[in-house]
Every structure is written in structure tokens, then in C-alpha cells.
């Protein structure tokens, strides 16, 4: 299909819910918006999702477009850029939450209150520390060391601290 209509008139027709105008507008600008999304997000699937979201926003908000505020291309690029930044922030927030959960997991496996109480005892008894799954006082040294080496990096620091204060040989 030959695209001859001006972008501003296409947006006006989209605001009137003209599907052919939307199709022409999409065919004209989707390569530009997709490449922008891909460059910003660096993942093909995320760029494709964002492209769809941007053009859905065009369909819903075409009536809000004002030629006085900028060209259709600038309007469209600004929408895509804003949505891409929102997506990147969301991905960072998800990654930060996942890291926090991973750190909290290691802390809950070795509750500080129980370890502090254990450390502060004057005479260590031979009862195992129940919340510490990788070692107990009854394990032979070689088994404790082997388990310490297999522990996640966040938990290995706990083993190093316990060795430093001579709780774990």
C-alpha cells in the first residue's frame, strides 16, 4: 500500500478510529520506533513488546496530539523513549528486588540473633546451631570445610567470620 498521507492528517484520522490510517502510520513509523526500542532495551522481545505498547498508546491518545507542540515523529519518539525508560527502571527495580531477596535468604538461613547468642555464650556446648544448614559443631572438620566451599558466596563470608572467631575450626 502506497503511503501518501501527511503524518498529522493520519493522526487526525486515527483519532477518528480509522484503521487504515493507523495501518499506514504503523507501516511508516514502526521500523524507526522498533530500532529505537531495541537500541535502548537491547532485547528483541522487550523491543517488540514496547513497540506494541507505543502504537497502542498512539491509538488511544491520537486525539491528544497537538501539532503546535511538535512533529508527529517527535511525539511518537518521545512516547517510545519515555516508555523505554520506564521499562528500564522497572527491570532495574526487579533486579534490585531479586538481589535483596537473595541477600535476605542468606541472612534468614543464618539468623544474626541466634548466631550472636551462640557467639556470646562463655562456654560453647556441643549442641548444633539448628538454623545453619551447612554445618554443625558435630561435623568433622573436613565435612564442614567441604560444605563451606559449596555454600553460596553470600554465605561463605559467614564461614570465614566463624573461622576468624574460632567457632569453626
Number of C-alpha atoms within 10 A of each C-alpha: 6 5 12 8 11 10 18 17 12 21 24 18 17 23 20 13 15 14 13 12 21 21 14 19 22 15 13 13 16 17 12 14 26 20 16 18 26 18 13 17 18 12 11 14 11 17 22 16 12 22 25 15 15 25 21 12 14 22 18 13 13 21 15 11 18 14 10 6 9 11 14 20 14 11 16 21 18 14 17 24 18 13 17 23 14 12 16 15 12 12 13 12 12 12 12 12 12 12 12 11 12 13 13 14 14 16 14 12 14 19 14 11 9 14 15 10 9 15 15 10 9 7 8 11 9 9 9 13 16 11 14 14 12 20 21 18 16 11 12 11 14 10 13 19 17 12 16 19 14 12 16 11 11 14 19 16 13 17 21 13 12 15 12 11 10 10 13 16 14
